[in-house]
Every structure is written in C-alpha cells, then in structure tokens.
C-alpha cells in the first residue's frame, strides 16, 4: 500500500520524539559538596601543557595549580584527581566545557573546580549584546595569585630593556593568539609588528631566544620566571619595563565552580584562604622558582587592618 511521504515524515518525527522523551538526557553530574566528600575525591581542572602552572613532569601531573589542587583536596579530606583542560577559543568556552555544561563530545566529564580563572568583578558580570550575564552559570571566587606581564631578554644581545620602543629594532618572541601577541603587533601604530615572531607557546619562544632567533620573549611573569629558572647561567634576565597601552597590567587569578555548587566553593575558598594567609601558596611558587604576588583582594584587607 502506498503511503504519502508526509505521513512517513510525521511518523518518523513522532517516533524520534518518543525515543528522546524516554531516553535520559545526559549531562554533567551534579557533584555537590556532599557528593565530593562522599565520593572521596575532587576533580581539579587545570590547563594541559601549561608550565609552570600545570603540566606533566616525568609522566606525573606537576605545576603550581596542580600542587595547590592537591592541597585543597587534602584540606577537604579527599583524593586529588586531575582534570586536564584543553583550551578552546576563549575562557567562556573553557568554563562551559569544563565546569557547568561539559564538552559536546562528553558532557559527563567536568571538573568540580577549575583553577586559573580571572578574579575580576567586571568580567564575572559581563553581559552580552542582549543584556544577559555571560558567566551566570559559574561562580568565580578564591583569588590566590596576582599575575602580570613580563619580558625576559638575552643579556648578550641587550644591555637592558627600559622601553618597548627597543623592539622596533630587535626581534621579540611571543605566543600566538595571546594578549602580548595583539599588543606587540598593534601598539605604537604597528611599529613593533615586523620584529614580532610568533610561537606556539612561551617555552618554544625561549628556545628560539637560546638559538638566537629573537632577543627577548614576552609572556606572563610566572611563565618567564620558570623559563629563566631552567637556564641559570645568567645570560637570560627579567626586564623591568612597563607596557604603555595595556589597560590592565596586573590581575588576580582565582577559581570557578558551577553556580549551583556554592557550598563546595565556600569549602574550597576556606582552604585556599588559609594557604594564602599562612604563606603556603607563596611557598609553592618558590618551589617552582617563581616570584609570588599576593592578590589585590588581600592587599585591601591588610591595608584596612593596618589603618585600624
């Protein structure tokens, strides 16, 4: 018997809808504070291959954020488990894929807490073109470090770095698609663009400096400090210059959880607060040969206490 095509299409739609209604909708597990404690482990999200913050060393997770994650888990009385984050196009994507929704290829795999998230009220409450809060699905909390931009240079090629104008004439390396990349190729009416060399990461840029391809490298201070520490012959040094044209040259770094997991955030924040105040966080940075700056959040508290 011949059946009209639109009838077949209607049956297919109804049948598919029925299956979808019967099938459980997969999504990230709701691991509240009680769930984390009961399970006996904490999934800590850290960026993959991102020294000195999080990377593999002799096949084992290492780095500042990994060590801090371990100490947080220990404070909660649970096992530390690493959740490697592969960076997407922007931070909003990273938060969606790893904190509150999960990646479209595996929505069940998310972190309980994500490290190295900007602690910035303006960013946290940023709105899109329709007026919706972009980051409403996450809570950003627990500042534990103040980060800033830094240049490392080859002292055999440059006596010092007093001003960025120097790089109109000397090649400088930078990780591609980062703020330093945008800065070096657009600031000063593009006068540094021709001398800016692009690399996959700061480590690769440093290797290029060792080989004489560039005379300096720009990145985050901890990245530069770490690479300088790997080469202790004194040839490569940290510059003291500022960066005219960059609106925010220092920023606080904290953590993020899904907005429904505030109790977990409070517990993690308490553990991190103890570590910042006791000097444990500074000790972890020192362990990796890095300079440490206390977040502005704590500077305000300390200043207020001194005034009293």
C-alpha positions in Angstrom: 0.0 0.0 0.0 1.3 3.4 -0.9 1.7 5.8 2.0 2.1 9.6 1.3 5.6 10.9 2.0 4.4 13.5 4.5 2.7 10.7 6.6 6.0 8.8 6.7 7.8 12.0 7.8 5.3 12.7 10.5 5.6 9.1 11.9 9.4 9.5 11.9 9.2 12.8 13.8 6.8 11.3 16.3 8.8 8.2 16.8 12.1 10.2 17.3 10.4 12.5 19.8 9.1 9.5 21.7 12.6 8.0 21.9 14.1 11.3 23.1 11.4 11.6 25.7 12.2 8.1 27.0 15.9 8.4 26.9 17.7 10.1 29.9 19.3 13.4 28.9 23.0 13.1 29.5 24.7 16.0 31.2 27.4 16.8 33.7 27.0 15.0 37.1 25.7 17.3 39.9 28.6 16.8 42.3 27.7 19.0 45.2 29.9 19.4 48.3 28.3 16.3 49.9 28.8 14.3 46.8 32.5 15.2 46.6 33.0 14.2 50.3 31.1 11.0 49.9 32.9 10.0 46.7 36.3 10.6 48.4 37.8 12.6 45.5 37.9 16.1 44.0 38.2 16.7 40.2 40.5 19.7 39.8 40.5 21.4 36.4 43.9 22.6 35.2 45.2 23.6 31.8 47.1 20.9 29.8 50.7 21.5 28.9 50.8 24.9 30.6 54.1 25.2 32.6 54.7 26.3 35.3 51.0 26.1 36.3 50.1 22.6 35.1 52.0 20.1 33.0 53.4 16.6 33.1 56.8 16.1 34.7 58.3 12.6 34.3 54.8 11.4 33.4 53.2 12.9 36.5 51.0 16.0 36.9 53.1 18.9 38.2 53.0 22.7 38.5 51.7 25.4 40.8 48.0 24.8 40.1 48.4 21.0 40.4 50.1 21.3 43.8 47.5 23.8 45.1 44.8 21.5 43.9 46.4 18.6 45.8 46.5 20.7 49.0 42.9 21.8 48.6 41.8 18.1 48.2 43.9 17.3 51.3 42.2 20.1 53.3 38.8 18.6 52.3 40.0 15.1 53.3 39.6 13.7 49.8 41.8 12.4 47.0 43.1 14.8 44.3 42.2 13.9 40.7 43.4 16.0 37.8 41.0 17.1 35.1 43.1 18.2 32.1 41.6 21.2 30.2 42.3 21.6 26.5 41.9 25.4 25.9 39.1 26.4 23.5 38.8 29.7 21.7 38.1 31.7 24.8 37.6 31.5 28.6 33.8 31.3 28.2 34.2 28.2 26.2 36.6 26.7 28.7 34.1 27.4 31.6 31.2 25.9 29.6 33.2 22.8 28.5 34.8 22.0 31.9 32.7 23.5 34.7 28.9 23.8 34.0 27.9 22.0 30.8 30.6 19.7 29.6 32.0 19.3 26.1 29.6 18.2 23.4 31.6 15.1 22.8 31.4 14.1 26.5 29.0 16.1 28.7 29.6 13.8 31.7 33.3 14.8 32.1 33.6 18.1 34.0 35.8 19.4 36.9 34.5 20.1 40.4 36.6 23.2 40.4 38.6 25.0 37.8 41.9 26.7 38.6 43.4 29.9 36.9 40.3 31.8 36.3 40.4 35.7 36.4 39.1 37.0 39.7 37.5 40.2 38.3 34.0 41.5 39.1 33.7 43.3 35.7 34.5 40.1 33.9 32.3 37.9 36.2 29.2 40.1 35.5 29.9 40.9 31.8 26.8 40.9 29.6 26.3 40.0 26.0 24.5 42.2 23.4 21.1 41.1 24.7 21.9 42.1 28.3 22.3 38.5 29.5 25.1 37.8 32.0 27.6 35.7 30.0 29.0 33.8 33.0 25.9 33.3 35.0 26.4 29.6 35.1 29.6 29.8 37.1 30.8 31.3 40.4 34.3 32.8 40.3 36.0 33.0 43.7 39.1 32.4 45.8 41.8 34.7 44.5 45.2 33.2 45.2 47.7 35.0 42.9 48.3 38.3 41.3 49.8 37.8 37.8 51.4 40.4 35.4 53.1 40.7 32.1 56.9 40.3 31.9 59.7 40.3 29.4 62.8 38.0 29.5 65.8 39.1 27.4 69.1 37.9 26.2 71.8 39.9 28.0 74.3 39.1 25.4 72.2 41.0 22.8 70.6 43.7 25.0 72.1 45.5 28.0 68.7 46.1 29.4 65.0 46.8 28.5 64.0 50.2 29.6 61.3 50.8 27.0 59.2 48.9 24.4 60.5 51.2 21.7 63.6 49.0 21.7 61.7 46.3 19.8 61.4 48.4 16.7 64.9 47.2 16.0 65.3 43.9 17.9 63.2 40.8 17.4 60.9 39.6 20.2 59.1 36.3 20.6 55.5 35.8 21.7 52.9 33.0 22.0 50.5 33.4 19.1 46.9 34.5 19.7 47.6 36.0 23.2 47.2 39.5 24.5 51.0 40.1 24.2 50.7 39.0 20.6 48.0 41.5 19.9 49.9 44.2 21.9 53.2 43.7 20.0 51.6 43.7 16.6 49.2 46.7 17.1 50.7 49.1 19.7 52.7 52.1 18.8 50.9 52.2 15.4 52.3 48.8 14.5 55.9 49.8 14.7 56.8 46.6 16.5 54.9 44.3 14.2 57.8 43.4 11.8 60.0 42.4 14.7 57.4 40.2 16.4 58.0 36.5 16.0 55.2 34.0 16.8 55.5 30.7 18.5 53.1 28.0 19.9 54.0 28.8 23.5 56.4 30.7 25.7 58.7 27.7 26.0 59.1 27.5 22.3 59.8 31.2 22.1 62.5 30.8 24.8 64.1 28.1 22.8 64.2 30.5 19.8 65.9 33.1 22.0 68.5 30.5 23.1 69.1 29.8 19.4 69.5 33.5 18.6 66.3 33.9 16.6 64.9 36.6 19.0 66.5 38.8 21.6 63.5 38.8 24.1 60.3 37.0 24.9 57.1 38.4 26.4 54.6 36.5 28.4 53.1 36.1 31.9 55.6 36.7 34.7 55.4 33.2 36.1 56.0 31.7 32.6 59.0 33.9 32.1 60.4 33.2 35.6 60.0 29.4 35.0 61.9 29.5 31.8 64.6 31.7 33.3 65.0 29.2 36.1 65.6 26.4 33.6 68.6 28.4 32.3 70.6 29.6 35.3 73.8 30.7 33.5 72.8 34.4 33.9 72.6 35.0 30.2 68.8 35.5 30.2 67.3 38.0 32.6 63.9 39.5 33.6 63.3 43.1 32.3 62.0 45.9 34.5 60.0 47.9 31.9 56.3 48.7 31.8 53.8 48.2 29.0 52.3 51.5 27.8 48.9 51.0 26.2 47.9 47.8 28.1 45.0 48.8 30.3 45.4 46.0 32.9 49.0 45.1 33.5 48.2 43.1 36.7 45.3 40.9 37.5 44.2 38.5 40.2 43.8 34.8 39.5 41.2 32.6 41.3 38.9 29.6 40.7 35.4 28.7 39.4 32.7 26.2 40.1 29.2 25.7 38.7 26.8 28.2 40.2 24.7 25.5 41.9 27.7 24.3 43.9 28.3 27.3 46.2 28.8 25.2 49.3 31.7 23.4 47.6 33.1 26.8 46.6 32.9 28.0 50.2 34.8 25.0 51.4 37.5 25.3 48.7 37.7 29.1 49.3 38.3 28.5 53.0 41.1 26.1 52.3 42.8 28.5 49.8 42.3 31.4 52.1 44.2 29.5 54.8 47.0 28.8 52.4 47.4 32.3 51.2 47.4 33.8 54.7 49.8 31.1 56.1 52.3 31.6 53.2 51.8 28.1 51.8 50.8 29.5 48.4 54.0 31.6 48.3 56.0 28.5 49.2 54.5 26.6 46.3 55.6 29.4 43.9 59.0 29.4 45.4 59.2 25.7 44.9 59.0 26.2 41.2 61.4 29.2 41.2 58.7 31.8 40.7 58.1 35.2 42.3 54.8 35.5 44.1 52.5 38.5 44.4 49.6 38.4 46.9 46.2 39.1 45.2 44.8 42.7 45.5 41.9 41.3 47.5 44.3 40.5 50.4 46.2 43.8 50.0 43.0 45.6 50.6 42.3 43.6 53.7 45.9 44.0 55.1 45.8 47.8 54.4 42.4 48.1 56.2 43.8 46.2 59.2 46.9 48.4 59.3 44.7 51.5 59.3 42.8 50.3 62.2 
